Amino acid sequence: MTMITLLIGAFIATAVIFWYASTSPVASDNLRAWQQKVNSDIKETVEENTSPNTAPDGAGKASVSVPEGGIPLSSLPLTDSQKSALGNVGIDVNTFVLTQPMLECGAEKIGNDRIEAIVGGAAPSFMETTQMLPCLSE
């Protein structure tokens, strides 16, 4: 019985120490400082990944000319993972065609230079892809 009493006492002491450490002003200040650091790091990461993708001057006027029938998606050098991602959102790579309004929307989202590079064979980043997905319904 004394062993059980000692275990219960140790448990209670541990709980009290944990409670005190987590509610003490020092712990709260450290937690706030940590939260501010994490929020700052997240903000910097988002800015780094989105700043180059903001639409530059002349956005919305795609300089890539689209032939009358459009640009077949199958003619672009897509990786297997890109094809899979497009398939997951219901786009058949073999039959889908990019139109002028789609490219203009894409130019508004990520800029003419990136649209030209992507149509020319460059792979869009994950952020660019998510920004341009609404354009596929244009």
C-alpha angles and dihedrals in degrees: 000000000000090000091057090047090052092049092049090048091050091049092050091047091050092049092049093048091047091048092049093047093049095047100039117112091242092056091046091051091049090048092050091048091049092048091050091050092050092047090049091049091049092049091050091049093050092047092049092050098043106034095077089047096057112112113267127210112304093028115159093037101092109205091201107099114220119213116239093262093047129239113298110230088220089065092062120088098249122173121233091254091052091050090049092049091050090048090052091059092048102263118137105213092202095059106024117109127199114226133200093257089053092053092046090052089049090050089054090052103043107004137258096275093058093044090053091047093048093048086047091056108276116135116243116234121244090257092050091049093052091046092051099044093092088055092065090074093056 
